């Protein structure tokens, strides 16, 4: 039961990753790409959580926390770069 | 029994993430894309972490999962606000069906100043932002 659900969840998360990657490559402005990057980080956190259940290793939760933290800091950094006169209206 | 609940939580979380990804591809401009991705993506991560906490049924794992959920709830709105603000200030084009843009007459892109619209009534000087 749980094994089938985990396989379905892996498949759905891969689909979400593919869609976010499409927006990452096509996004007309840098802000769109930053939004796509943040969604990719969120999907990867989902992968790590499901993998923790799949393997039974609870230490993967620390990995998820670190990925989430770096994604937050990257978003703040990109926003500061944009506001301090980075790329203007590509 | 708990396997069924864990499966439901994981499937719900993955469904939210797929919805967020579809929204980020299909929606027309930056604010609507952020509307889809930030809220649904955070909800997906929160439901997945709830499934992890329920599966291990260990107080240390549950405490870490709850700490993660609190962290997501704190940081997701801040990141969305900051990116939306930076995107607006760099001059993204809004969707043609946008009906309300309250910043358009208040914000001056040359001097990077935002007026509240109350300066002349109260007689105070225009407060300058950094």
Backbone of each chain as ProteinMPNN parsed JSONL, in Angstrom:
{"seq_chain_A": "XXXXXXXXXXXXXXXXXXXXXXXXXXXXXXXXXXXXXXXXXXXXXXXXXXXXXXXXXXXXXXXXXXXXXXXXXXXXXXXXXXXXXXXXXX", "coords_chain_A": {"N_chain_A": [[0.837, -1.213, 0.0], [1.741, 1.339, 1.014], [4.093, 1.353, -0.438], [3.258, 1.437, -3.131], [1.98, 3.911, -3.126], [4.155, 5.547, -2.61], [5.65, 5.22, -4.935], [3.873, 6.364, -6.813], [3.875, 8.976, -5.844], [6.544, 9.718, -6.253], [6.489, 9.766, -9.064], [4.615, 11.839, -9.554], [5.935, 14.007, -8.393], [8.146, 14.15, -10.049], [6.922, 14.953, -12.396], [6.025, 17.511, -11.588], [8.504, 18.705, -11.206], [9.432, 18.724, -13.829], [7.604, 20.512, -15.059], [8.177, 22.864, -13.62], [10.78, 23.189, -14.47], [10.405, 23.769, -17.147], [9.313, 26.353, -16.932], [11.492, 27.564, -15.785], [13.382, 27.587, -17.848], [12.029, 28.981, -19.874], [11.025, 31.329, -18.803], [10.202, 34.753, -19.043], [11.326, 36.932, -17.613], [13.883, 37.615, -15.095], [12.802, 37.429, -12.568], [10.685, 35.635, -12.858], [12.145, 33.321, -13.246], [13.366, 33.064, -10.772], [11.164, 32.524, -9.163], [10.465, 30.045, -10.254], [12.735, 28.601, -9.516], [12.429, 28.572, -6.768], [10.143, 27.034, -6.48], [11.161, 24.641, -7.48], [13.01, 24.022, -5.458], [11.2, 23.554, -3.407], [9.872, 21.29, -4.385], [11.993, 19.498, -4.401], [12.454, 19.289, -1.686], [10.138, 17.897, -1.056], [10.726, 15.471, -2.413], [12.902, 14.623, -0.799], [11.671, 14.219, 1.67], [9.878, 12.116, 1.029], [11.733, 10.22, 0.292], [12.972, 9.803, 2.725], [10.948, 8.432, 4.083], [10.836, 6.211, 2.415], [13.351, 4.944, 2.649], [13.573, 4.772, 5.376], [15.306, 6.279, 6.89], [15.629, 8.696, 9.165], [17.261, 10.884, 9.275], [17.292, 12.315, 6.958], [15.563, 14.406, 7.19], [16.976, 16.577, 8.2], [18.459, 17.259, 5.972], [16.394, 18.178, 4.339], [15.632, 20.462, 5.759], [17.923, 22.043, 5.492], [18.049, 22.4, 2.701], [15.723, 23.885, 2.301], [16.366, 26.185, 3.742], [18.598, 27.217, 2.299], [17.327, 27.739, -0.122], [15.581, 29.779, 0.594], [17.419, 31.802, 1.354], [18.675, 32.174, -1.113], [16.561, 33.211, -2.625], [16.126, 35.661, -1.303], [18.612, 36.861, -1.812], [18.637, 37.025, -4.646], [16.487, 38.78, -4.976], [17.46, 41.112, -3.775], [19.569, 41.608, -5.486], [18.158, 42.158, -7.839], [16.756, 44.488, -7.11], [18.765, 46.288, -6.504], [19.577, 47.306, -8.929], [20.06, 45.295, -10.994], [19.483, 43.179, -13.579], [17.647, 44.873, -15.926], [14.497, 44.585, -17.031], [14.463, 42.408, -19.181]], "CA_chain_A": [[0.0, 0.0, 0.0], [2.598, 2.522, 1.098], [5.076, 1.311, -1.528], [2.611, 1.919, -4.363], [1.764, 5.354, -2.972], [5.444, 6.24, -2.727], [6.015, 5.259, -6.356], [3.028, 7.365, -7.475], [4.322, 10.301, -5.418], [7.772, 10.013, -7.015], [6.112, 10.113, -10.437], [3.985, 13.163, -9.587], [6.937, 15.032, -8.112], [8.957, 14.31, -11.258], [6.119, 15.771, -13.311], [6.088, 18.894, -11.101], [9.858, 19.193, -11.482], [9.516, 18.986, -15.27], [6.871, 21.753, -15.352], [8.933, 23.996, -13.079], [11.967, 23.383, -15.304], [9.957, 24.471, -18.358], [9.213, 27.787, -16.621], [12.845, 28.061, -15.521], [14.082, 27.857, -19.1], [11.302, 29.886, -20.76], [10.566, 32.522, -18.102], [10.676, 35.938, -19.758], [12.159, 37.808, -16.787], [14.655, 36.902, -14.077], [11.943, 37.166, -11.405], [9.977, 34.376, -13.14], [13.074, 32.202, -13.039], [13.57, 32.895, -9.334], [9.97, 31.84, -8.67], [10.568, 28.637, -10.65], [13.777, 27.973, -8.693], [11.909, 28.327, -5.424], [9.244, 25.878, -6.567], [12.005, 23.449, -7.629], [13.521, 23.69, -4.125], [10.099, 22.992, -2.636], [9.64, 19.923, -4.877], [13.11, 18.663, -3.949], [12.173, 19.002, -0.274], [9.163, 16.799, -1.065], [11.483, 14.262, -2.746], [13.718, 14.192, 0.333], [10.765, 13.678, 2.676], [9.385, 10.807, 0.59], [12.865, 9.293, 0.346], [13.171, 9.45, 4.135], [9.984, 7.374, 4.397], [11.146, 5.036, 1.597], [14.511, 4.242, 3.178], [13.505, 4.637, 6.826], [16.373, 7.043, 7.537], [14.99, 9.957, 9.527], [18.221, 11.993, 9.2], [17.048, 13.094, 5.745], [14.821, 15.626, 7.538], [17.944, 17.671, 8.306], [18.759, 17.676, 4.587], [15.258, 18.982, 3.854], [15.676, 21.781, 6.405], [19.025, 22.823, 4.917], [17.661, 22.798, 1.334], [14.74, 24.96, 2.413], [17.057, 27.398, 4.193], [19.394, 27.784, 1.208], [16.417, 28.283, -1.13], [15.106, 31.073, 1.111], [18.494, 32.789, 1.25], [18.885, 32.465, -2.535], [15.486, 34.101, -3.078], [16.411, 36.996, -0.773], [19.76, 37.408, -2.522], [18.223, 37.4, -6.004], [15.628, 39.96, -4.914], [18.318, 42.271, -3.525], [20.311, 41.868, -6.734], [17.259, 42.795, -8.799], [16.379, 45.839, -6.688], [19.941, 47.157, -6.537], [20.008, 47.595, -10.285], [20.624, 44.171, -11.717], [19.001, 43.1, -14.957], [16.44, 45.665, -16.077], [13.499, 44.322, -18.071], [15.158, 41.695, -20.25]], "C_chain_A": [[0.864, 1.252, 0.0], [3.619, 2.551, -0.041], [4.504, 1.825, -2.831], [2.429, 3.432, -4.292], [3.066, 6.106, -3.146], [5.885, 6.302, -4.186], [5.191, 6.298, -7.107], [3.502, 8.77, -7.123], [5.618, 10.682, -6.11], [7.436, 10.469, -8.43], [5.52, 11.521, -10.508], [5.006, 14.256, -9.324], [7.854, 15.232, -9.311], [8.24, 15.168, -12.287], [6.167, 17.248, -12.901], [7.45, 19.503, -11.383], [10.025, 19.548, -12.954], [8.817, 20.299, -15.618], [7.643, 22.966, -14.847], [10.174, 24.257, -13.922], [11.608, 24.076, -16.613], [9.883, 25.97, -18.087], [10.597, 28.37, -16.346], [13.577, 28.388, -16.811], [13.377, 28.912, -19.933], [11.029, 31.252, -20.164], [11.081, 33.814, -18.686], [11.566, 36.835, -18.905], [12.885, 36.977, -15.741], [13.793, 36.565, -12.868], [11.136, 35.877, -11.608], [10.883, 33.178, -12.867], [13.323, 31.979, -11.561], [12.372, 32.185, -8.71], [10.021, 30.357, -9.009], [11.62, 27.916, -9.81], [13.255, 27.667, -7.298], [10.938, 27.154, -5.428], [10.048, 24.587, -6.721], [12.565, 23.041, -6.265], [12.433, 23.049, -3.278], [9.81, 21.547, -3.06], [10.751, 18.991, -4.412], [12.968, 18.33, -2.467], [11.148, 17.881, -0.157], [9.813, 15.468, -1.397], [12.212, 13.722, -1.516], [12.833, 13.599, 1.433], [10.264, 12.292, 2.301], [10.512, 9.773, 0.634], [13.183, 8.886, 1.774], [12.203, 8.347, 4.544], [10.369, 6.09, 3.681], [12.3, 4.237, 2.204], [14.445, 4.036, 4.691], [14.609, 5.35, 7.567], [15.823, 8.422, 7.87], [15.955, 11.133, 9.448], [18.033, 12.831, 7.947], [16.245, 14.358, 6.03], [15.761, 16.813, 7.671], [18.323, 18.181, 6.925], [17.645, 18.57, 4.062], [15.293, 20.377, 4.463], [16.765, 22.643, 5.771], [18.681, 23.284, 3.5], [16.679, 23.965, 1.382], [15.399, 26.271, 2.819], [17.854, 28.025, 3.061], [18.497, 28.369, 0.121], [15.893, 29.643, -0.692], [16.183, 32.145, 0.961], [18.772, 33.147, -0.206], [17.815, 33.409, -3.058], [15.726, 35.518, -2.582], [17.566, 37.642, -1.539], [19.417, 37.851, -3.935], [17.378, 38.667, -5.977], [16.461, 41.21, -4.648], [19.101, 42.636, -4.781], [19.435, 42.584, -7.748], [16.979, 44.238, -8.404], [17.557, 46.797, -6.732], [20.466, 47.347, -7.943], [20.701, 46.449, -10.955], [20.158, 44.217, -13.165], [17.699, 43.878, -15.054], [15.642, 45.186, -17.295], [14.098, 43.678, -19.32], [14.404, 41.761, -21.564]], "O_chain_A": [[0.749, 2.109, -0.876], [3.97, 3.616, -0.547], [5.17, 2.561, -3.559], [2.686, 4.146, -5.261], [3.094, 7.176, -3.754], [6.43, 7.313, -4.629], [5.725, 7.032, -7.938], [3.534, 9.654, -7.98], [5.79, 11.832, -6.515], [8.016, 11.429, -8.938], [5.864, 12.303, -11.394], [4.959, 15.314, -9.951], [8.297, 16.35, -9.572], [8.851, 15.996, -12.963], [6.329, 18.129, -13.746], [7.55, 20.672, -11.753], [10.671, 20.539, -13.294], [9.353, 21.108, -16.375], [7.757, 23.973, -15.545], [10.584, 25.407, -14.08], [12.39, 24.87, -17.137], [10.333, 26.773, -18.905], [10.848, 29.538, -16.64], [14.319, 29.369, -16.865], [14.039, 29.675, -20.636], [10.825, 32.225, -20.891], [12.294, 33.975, -18.82], [12.489, 37.449, -19.439], [12.566, 35.809, -15.518], [14.011, 35.547, -12.211], [10.923, 35.118, -10.663], [10.447, 32.16, -12.33], [13.475, 30.838, -11.126], [12.539, 31.341, -7.829], [9.674, 29.51, -8.186], [11.43, 26.76, -9.433], [13.589, 26.637, -6.712], [10.914, 26.365, -4.483], [9.673, 23.554, -6.166], [12.598, 21.854, -5.941], [12.698, 22.117, -2.519], [9.539, 20.687, -2.222], [10.496, 17.837, -4.067], [13.315, 17.23, -2.036], [11.255, 17.02, 0.716], [9.515, 14.452, -0.768], [12.155, 12.528, -1.222], [13.196, 12.6, 2.054], [10.226, 11.392, 3.141], [10.288, 8.608, 0.965], [13.614, 7.759, 2.019], [12.582, 7.427, 5.268], [10.253, 5.003, 4.246], [12.243, 3.009, 2.271], [15.183, 3.212, 5.232], [14.843, 5.073, 8.743], [15.576, 9.229, 6.973], [15.52, 12.281, 9.543], [18.554, 13.943, 7.868], [16.236, 15.282, 5.217], [15.402, 17.932, 7.304], [18.49, 19.384, 6.724], [17.904, 19.59, 3.422], [15.02, 21.363, 3.779], [16.559, 23.834, 5.537], [18.979, 24.419, 3.129], [16.788, 24.912, 0.604], [15.046, 27.336, 2.313], [17.8, 29.24, 2.872], [18.849, 29.375, -0.496], [15.772, 30.557, -1.507], [15.908, 33.253, 0.502], [19.075, 34.301, -0.508], [18.111, 34.308, -3.845], [15.555, 36.476, -3.336], [17.509, 38.825, -1.876], [19.845, 38.916, -4.38], [17.523, 39.532, -6.841], [16.199, 42.26, -5.235], [19.276, 43.812, -5.101], [19.888, 43.499, -8.436], [16.964, 45.122, -9.261], [17.376, 47.991, -6.972], [21.668, 47.53, -8.138], [21.822, 46.602, -11.442], [20.415, 45.184, -13.882], [16.745, 43.575, -14.338], [16.064, 45.362, -18.438], [14.224, 44.312, -20.368], [14.858, 41.208, -22.565]]}, "seq_chain_B": "XXXXXXXXXXXXXXXXXXXXXXXXXXXXXXXXXXXXXXXXXXXXXXXXXXXXXXXXXXXXXXXXXXXXXXXXXXXXXXXXXXXXXXXXXXXXXXXXXXXXXXXXXXXXXXXXXXXXXXXXXXXXXXXXXX", "coords_chain_B": {"N_chain_B": [[-2.956, 0.726, 9.447], [-2.0, 3.311, 9.996], [-0.44, 3.481, 7.777], [-2.206, 4.006, 5.704], [-3.04, 6.611, 6.273], [-0.59, 7.95, 6.063], [-0.068, 7.504, 3.347], [-2.191, 8.902, 2.193], [-1.588, 11.515, 3.031], [0.898, 11.936, 1.773], [0.188, 11.662, -0.949], [-1.623, 13.786, -1.187], [0.072, 15.966, -0.683], [1.856, 15.74, -2.869], [0.03, 16.142, -4.908], [-0.671, 18.831, -4.503], [1.782, 19.97, -5.129], [2.067, 19.326, -7.836], [-0.092, 20.78, -8.835], [0.805, 23.376, -8.259], [2.998, 23.458, -9.994], [1.783, 23.165, -12.498], [0.313, 25.519, -12.483], [2.386, 27.391, -12.509], [3.348, 27.088, -15.032], [1.16, 27.621, -16.683], [-0.073, 30.082, -16.048], [-0.419, 33.672, -16.679], [1.311, 35.945, -15.916], [3.898, 37.37, -13.722], [2.898, 37.959, -10.935], [0.569, 36.318, -10.815], [1.671, 33.823, -11.276], [3.263, 33.569, -9.016], [1.271, 33.525, -7.153], [0.227, 30.985, -7.629], [2.481, 29.314, -7.171], [3.789, 29.82, -4.664], [1.956, 29.491, -2.503], [0.67, 26.965, -2.959], [2.9, 25.334, -3.275], [4.176, 25.545, -0.759], [2.162, 24.41, 0.806], [2.196, 21.797, -0.192], [4.768, 20.926, 0.646], [4.399, 21.094, 3.412], [2.356, 19.195, 3.889], [3.692, 16.876, 3.064], [5.73, 16.763, 4.992], [4.179, 16.421, 7.268], [3.251, 13.859, 6.738], [5.695, 12.475, 6.954], [6.28, 12.856, 9.679], [4.161, 11.461, 10.792], [4.633, 8.883, 9.885], [7.105, 8.015, 11.026], [6.537, 8.226, 13.721], [7.886, 9.152, 16.036], [9.147, 11.043, 18.71], [11.312, 12.796, 18.431], [11.674, 12.993, 15.641], [9.178, 13.992, 14.961], [9.261, 16.46, 16.244], [11.263, 17.722, 14.77], [10.045, 17.773, 12.269], [7.852, 19.415, 12.794], [9.192, 21.758, 13.432], [10.283, 22.273, 10.94], [7.928, 22.772, 9.497], [7.035, 25.113, 10.742], [9.135, 26.754, 10.027], [8.821, 26.843, 7.217], [6.329, 28.129, 7.121], [7.075, 30.591, 8.107], [9.035, 31.565, 6.306], [8.139, 31.345, 3.62], [6.089, 33.362, 2.963], [7.684, 35.678, 3.25], [9.717, 35.391, 1.323], [8.135, 35.319, -0.999], [6.961, 37.876, -0.945], [9.249, 39.508, -1.182], [10.318, 38.78, -3.673], [8.182, 39.396, -5.372], [7.995, 42.157, -5.007], [10.532, 43.009, -5.934], [10.289, 42.13, -8.564], [8.165, 43.738, -9.466], [9.316, 46.276, -9.28], [11.369, 46.129, -11.118], [10.036, 46.368, -13.439], [8.229, 44.461, -14.728], [5.949, 43.223, -17.197], [2.542, 43.39, -16.695], [-0.295, 41.15, -16.79], [-2.636, 41.432, -19.513], [-5.278, 41.461, -18.763], [-5.371, 42.574, -16.26], [-7.03, 44.262, -13.674], [-6.647, 45.927, -11.495], [-4.192, 47.99, -10.291], [-2.728, 49.287, -7.891], [-0.365, 50.509, -7.299], [0.446, 51.946, -9.456], [-0.084, 54.743, -9.859], [1.031, 55.679, -7.562], [3.675, 55.04, -7.274], [6.908, 56.072, -8.109], [8.993, 55.403, -10.64], [11.441, 56.536, -11.325], [12.586, 58.013, -9.169], [12.336, 56.062, -7.309], [10.444, 56.168, -5.255], [7.706, 55.836, -3.018], [4.522, 57.01, -2.642], [2.063, 57.727, -0.14], [-0.307, 59.001, -0.639], [-1.434, 60.656, 1.207], [0.017, 62.841, 1.85], [-0.398, 65.6, 1.231], [-2.736, 66.246, 2.527], [-2.288, 66.098, 5.342], [-0.173, 67.805, 5.573], [2.376, 67.07, 6.119], [5.864, 66.554, 5.406], [7.039, 64.841, 2.478], [7.779, 61.615, 3.126], [10.883, 60.157, 2.812], [12.028, 57.216, 1.421], [14.586, 54.785, 2.011]], "CA_chain_B": [[-3.881, 1.866, 9.532], [-1.27, 4.571, 9.835], [0.073, 3.52, 6.403], [-3.205, 4.643, 4.841], [-2.993, 8.059, 6.507], [0.662, 8.458, 5.487], [-0.227, 7.518, 1.887], [-3.089, 10.003, 1.824], [-0.876, 12.786, 3.214], [1.919, 12.083, 0.722], [-0.464, 11.901, -2.236], [-2.174, 15.145, -1.182], [1.185, 16.897, -0.834], [2.342, 15.691, -4.248], [-0.978, 16.768, -5.774], [-0.517, 20.284, -4.399], [2.98, 20.41, -5.848], [1.781, 19.265, -9.271], [-0.946, 21.93, -9.135], [1.647, 24.567, -8.279], [3.835, 23.436, -11.195], [0.912, 23.467, -13.643], [0.015, 26.951, -12.417], [3.547, 28.213, -12.874], [3.521, 27.036, -16.489], [-0.004, 28.06, -17.45], [-0.599, 31.409, -15.73], [0.137, 34.606, -17.655], [2.371, 36.886, -15.552], [4.635, 37.042, -12.491], [2.125, 37.845, -9.697], [-0.323, 35.15, -10.79], [2.5, 32.629, -11.12], [3.644, 33.456, -7.608], [0.048, 33.127, -6.46], [0.11, 29.523, -7.701], [3.61, 28.492, -6.721], [4.221, 29.952, -3.263], [1.006, 28.922, -1.543], [0.467, 25.526, -3.158], [4.157, 24.647, -3.023], [4.363, 25.451, 0.696], [1.182, 23.435, 1.313], [2.687, 20.466, -0.533], [5.878, 20.573, 1.54], [3.874, 20.915, 4.773], [1.647, 17.91, 3.965], [4.694, 15.81, 3.006], [6.402, 16.677, 6.29], [3.218, 15.82, 8.199], [3.299, 12.421, 6.479], [6.943, 11.944, 7.523], [6.137, 12.824, 11.144], [3.212, 10.396, 11.169], [5.201, 7.566, 9.555], [8.143, 7.583, 11.972], [5.905, 8.225, 15.058], [8.96, 9.307, 17.012], [8.986, 12.433, 19.152], [12.392, 13.631, 17.895], [11.374, 13.253, 14.23], [7.999, 14.861, 14.902], [9.675, 17.814, 16.619], [11.974, 18.325, 13.634], [9.078, 18.038, 11.199], [7.058, 20.603, 13.165], [10.088, 22.907, 13.275], [10.361, 22.545, 9.504], [6.669, 23.38, 9.06], [7.04, 26.502, 11.216], [10.102, 27.476, 9.2], [8.178, 27.101, 5.925], [5.278, 29.13, 7.291], [7.693, 31.896, 8.317], [9.869, 32.075, 5.218], [7.483, 31.383, 2.304], [5.526, 34.68, 2.647], [8.73, 36.695, 3.122], [10.357, 35.225, 0.014], [7.189, 35.709, -2.046], [6.842, 39.337, -0.909], [10.476, 40.153, -1.654], [10.463, 38.559, -5.117], [7.148, 40.158, -6.055], [8.381, 43.56, -4.941], [11.653, 43.224, -6.852], [9.791, 41.977, -9.925], [7.386, 44.92, -9.853], [10.185, 47.435, -9.423], [12.186, 46.031, -12.332], [9.235, 46.672, -14.617], [7.633, 43.361, -15.46], [4.671, 43.564, -17.814], [1.419, 42.668, -16.089], [-1.225, 40.526, -17.717], [-3.492, 42.448, -20.125], [-6.563, 41.476, -18.083], [-5.254, 43.109, -14.899], [-7.987, 45.348, -13.474], [-6.309, 46.802, -10.373], [-2.769, 48.15, -10.022], [-2.78, 50.471, -7.027], [0.943, 51.146, -7.192], [0.845, 52.61, -10.696], [-0.002, 56.2, -9.711], [1.699, 56.031, -6.309], [5.105, 54.719, -7.29], [7.682, 56.801, -9.105], [10.125, 54.511, -10.936], [12.717, 57.234, -11.479], [13.18, 58.308, -7.869], [12.154, 54.88, -6.464], [9.715, 56.585, -4.06], [6.327, 55.375, -2.949], [3.757, 57.963, -1.848], [0.884, 57.118, 0.465], [-1.488, 59.721, -1.06], [-1.945, 61.461, 2.319], [1.01, 63.847, 2.236], [-0.902, 66.969, 1.124], [-3.811, 66.475, 3.498], [-1.784, 66.326, 6.687], [0.817, 68.853, 5.55], [3.712, 66.597, 6.45], [6.771, 66.407, 4.274], [7.036, 63.518, 1.876], [8.805, 60.791, 3.774], [11.731, 59.52, 1.803], [12.481, 55.87, 1.783], [15.986, 54.507, 1.657]], "C_chain_B": [[-3.142, 3.181, 9.32], [-0.672, 4.668, 8.432], [-0.896, 4.224, 5.469], [-3.158, 6.154, 5.007], [-1.731, 8.662, 5.903], [0.542, 8.533, 3.968], [-1.102, 8.675, 1.447], [-2.365, 11.344, 1.943], [0.156, 12.997, 2.109], [1.28, 12.38, -0.628], [-1.05, 13.306, -2.303], [-1.062, 16.17, -1.366], [1.705, 16.928, -2.255], [1.332, 16.32, -5.197], [-0.882, 18.288, -5.717], [0.698, 20.76, -5.187], [2.769, 20.35, -7.357], [0.891, 20.432, -9.683], [-0.128, 23.206, -9.206], [2.47, 24.621, -9.559], [3.007, 23.727, -12.441], [0.586, 24.958, -13.671], [1.173, 27.795, -12.871], [3.802, 28.156, -14.374], [2.392, 27.765, -17.195], [-0.378, 29.522, -17.225], [0.198, 32.507, -16.445], [1.256, 35.519, -17.178], [2.91, 36.579, -14.159], [3.769, 36.963, -11.236], [1.182, 36.647, -9.669], [0.478, 33.856, -10.673], [2.926, 32.456, -9.678], [2.454, 33.052, -6.768], [-0.099, 31.611, -6.481], [1.243, 28.845, -6.952], [3.876, 28.612, -5.231], [3.254, 29.272, -2.31], [0.856, 27.422, -1.718], [1.752, 24.747, -2.915], [4.432, 24.481, -1.539], [3.409, 24.432, 1.297], [1.633, 22.01, 1.009], [3.81, 20.024, 0.386], [5.372, 20.293, 2.951], [3.167, 19.569, 4.904], [2.629, 16.742, 3.91], [5.381, 15.634, 4.357], [5.465, 16.11, 7.363], [3.17, 14.309, 8.006], [4.544, 11.786, 7.064], [6.811, 11.818, 9.04], [5.221, 11.693, 11.57], [3.824, 9.017, 10.928], [6.216, 7.109, 10.606], [7.584, 7.456, 13.396], [6.96, 8.202, 16.168], [8.979, 10.777, 17.406], [10.085, 13.328, 18.582], [12.119, 13.987, 16.434], [10.191, 14.203, 14.117], [8.366, 16.297, 15.256], [10.4, 18.485, 15.468], [11.004, 18.657, 12.494], [8.24, 19.272, 11.521], [7.91, 21.862, 13.046], [10.217, 23.29, 11.805], [9.094, 23.245, 9.012], [6.602, 24.838, 9.497], [7.992, 27.346, 10.373], [9.514, 27.822, 7.834], [7.139, 28.207, 6.064], [5.859, 30.513, 7.522], [8.334, 32.429, 7.05], [9.142, 32.188, 3.888], [6.837, 32.745, 2.019], [6.583, 35.753, 2.46], [9.375, 36.604, 1.742], [9.422, 35.668, -1.102], [7.057, 37.229, -2.113], [8.057, 39.999, -1.543], [10.634, 39.979, -3.16], [9.415, 39.353, -5.885], [7.473, 41.632, -6.119], [9.497, 43.859, -5.934], [11.189, 43.103, -8.303], [8.999, 43.186, -10.373], [8.309, 46.111, -10.117], [11.081, 47.343, -10.644], [11.342, 46.124, -13.585], [8.782, 45.463, -15.4], [6.331, 43.837, -16.09], [3.574, 42.716, -17.187], [0.537, 42.098, -17.188], [-2.196, 41.575, -18.252], [-4.863, 42.507, -19.457], [-6.502, 41.999, -16.668], [-6.182, 44.294, -14.72], [-7.548, 46.311, -12.388], [-4.803, 46.808, -10.173], [-2.618, 49.423, -9.206], [-1.447, 51.181, -6.928], [1.235, 52.05, -8.378], [0.935, 54.131, -10.533], [0.728, 56.627, -8.444], [3.217, 55.899, -6.397], [5.788, 55.44, -8.43], [8.93, 55.989, -9.446], [11.462, 55.226, -11.062], [13.384, 57.482, -10.123], [13.034, 57.151, -6.896], [11.467, 55.263, -5.155], [8.272, 56.16, -4.169], [5.549, 56.347, -2.079], [2.511, 57.281, -1.312], [-0.394, 57.794, 0.005], [-2.063, 60.615, 0.016], [-1.031, 62.633, 2.65], [0.411, 65.247, 2.241], [-1.977, 67.258, 2.153], [-3.261, 66.84, 4.855], [-0.713, 67.387, 6.728], [2.214, 68.388, 5.904], [4.569, 66.537, 5.193], [6.697, 64.978, 3.744], [8.161, 62.704, 2.506], [9.599, 60.056, 2.706], [12.179, 58.167, 2.318], [13.924, 55.694, 1.351], [16.055, 53.857, 0.285]], "O_chain_B": [[-3.59, 4.05, 8.571], [-0.42, 5.765, 7.935], [-0.486, 4.945, 4.559], [-3.225, 6.898, 4.028], [-1.772, 9.737, 5.306], [0.992, 9.504, 3.359], [-0.808, 9.351, 0.461], [-2.5, 12.207, 1.075], [0.279, 14.097, 1.57], [1.757, 13.238, -1.37], [-0.989, 13.953, -3.348], [-1.224, 17.134, -2.115], [1.969, 18.0, -2.8], [1.715, 16.958, -6.178], [-0.994, 18.962, -6.741], [0.662, 21.809, -5.831], [3.239, 21.227, -8.082], [1.084, 21.015, -10.751], [-0.33, 24.029, -10.099], [2.63, 25.688, -10.151], [3.456, 24.442, -13.336], [0.579, 25.585, -14.731], [0.98, 28.808, -13.544], [4.405, 29.071, -14.934], [2.622, 28.452, -18.191], [-0.944, 30.15, -18.12], [1.364, 32.3, -16.783], [2.115, 35.858, -17.992], [2.448, 35.652, -13.494], [3.879, 35.976, -10.509], [1.008, 36.022, -8.623], [0.024, 32.9, -10.045], [2.952, 31.338, -9.163], [2.598, 32.323, -5.787], [-0.499, 31.01, -5.484], [1.011, 27.91, -6.186], [4.162, 27.606, -4.582], [3.678, 28.553, -1.405], [0.908, 26.678, -0.738], [1.711, 23.626, -2.407], [4.868, 23.417, -1.099], [3.786, 23.675, 2.191], [1.478, 21.116, 1.841], [3.819, 18.887, 0.858], [5.85, 19.373, 3.614], [3.344, 18.871, 5.902], [2.449, 15.741, 4.604], [5.591, 14.511, 4.816], [5.911, 15.399, 8.263], [3.061, 13.558, 8.975], [4.479, 10.686, 7.612], [7.185, 10.798, 9.618], [5.464, 11.038, 12.583], [3.561, 8.083, 11.686], [6.194, 5.953, 11.029], [8.097, 6.669, 14.191], [6.933, 7.377, 17.082], [8.846, 11.656, 16.555], [9.831, 14.494, 18.279], [12.305, 15.134, 16.027], [10.191, 15.109, 13.284], [7.856, 17.24, 14.653], [10.194, 19.67, 15.206], [11.131, 19.693, 11.841], [7.95, 20.08, 10.638], [7.424, 22.908, 12.617], [10.255, 24.472, 11.461], [9.161, 24.184, 8.218], [6.171, 25.702, 8.733], [7.7, 28.497, 10.047], [9.677, 28.94, 7.344], [7.071, 29.113, 5.232], [5.226, 31.511, 7.179], [8.2, 33.612, 6.74], [9.49, 33.054, 3.085], [7.017, 33.26, 0.915], [6.426, 36.64, 1.622], [9.56, 37.619, 1.07], [9.858, 36.319, -2.052], [7.042, 37.808, -3.199], [7.925, 40.929, -2.339], [11.035, 40.914, -3.854], [9.716, 39.923, -6.933], [7.262, 42.285, -7.141], [9.428, 44.833, -6.684], [11.626, 43.862, -9.168], [9.127, 43.626, -11.516], [8.102, 46.863, -11.069], [11.515, 48.371, -11.163], [11.865, 45.975, -14.69], [8.933, 45.431, -16.621], [5.685, 44.749, -15.575], [3.661, 41.488, -17.152], [0.61, 42.503, -18.348], [-2.549, 42.511, -17.534], [-5.55, 43.521, -19.576], [-7.482, 41.884, -15.932], [-6.142, 45.236, -15.512], [-8.041, 47.439, -12.357], [-4.2, 45.765, -9.915], [-2.407, 50.503, -9.756], [-1.396, 52.339, -6.515], [2.173, 52.844, -8.325], [1.892, 54.751, -10.997], [1.016, 57.81, -8.267], [3.95, 56.573, -5.673], [5.317, 55.426, -9.567], [9.84, 55.894, -8.622], [12.511, 54.598, -10.921], [14.57, 57.207, -9.939], [13.542, 57.223, -5.777], [11.829, 54.772, -4.086], [7.69, 56.126, -5.253], [5.867, 56.505, -0.9], [1.966, 56.375, -1.942], [-1.476, 57.248, 0.218], [-3.076, 61.275, -0.214], [-1.27, 63.347, 3.625], [0.678, 66.018, 3.163], [-2.116, 68.395, 2.605], [-3.723, 67.804, 5.466], [-0.358, 67.846, 7.814], [3.139, 69.196, 5.985], [4.062, 66.479, 4.073], [6.344, 64.043, 4.463], [9.335, 63.065, 2.425], [9.036, 59.419, 1.816], [12.629, 58.001, 3.451], [14.41, 56.369, 0.443], [17.144, 53.544, -0.195]]}, "name": "protein", "num_of_chains": 2, "seq": "XXXXXXXXXXXXXXXXXXXXXXXXXXXXXXXXXXXXXXXXXXXXXXXXXXXXXXXXXXXXXXXXXXXXXXXXXXXXXXXXXXXXXXXXXXXXXXXXXXXXXXXXXXXXXXXXXXXXXXXXXXXXXXXXXXXXXXXXXXXXXXXXXXXXXXXXXXXXXXXXXXXXXXXXXXXXXXXXXXXXXXXXXXXXXXXXXXXXXXXXXXXXXXXXXXXXXXXXXXXX"}
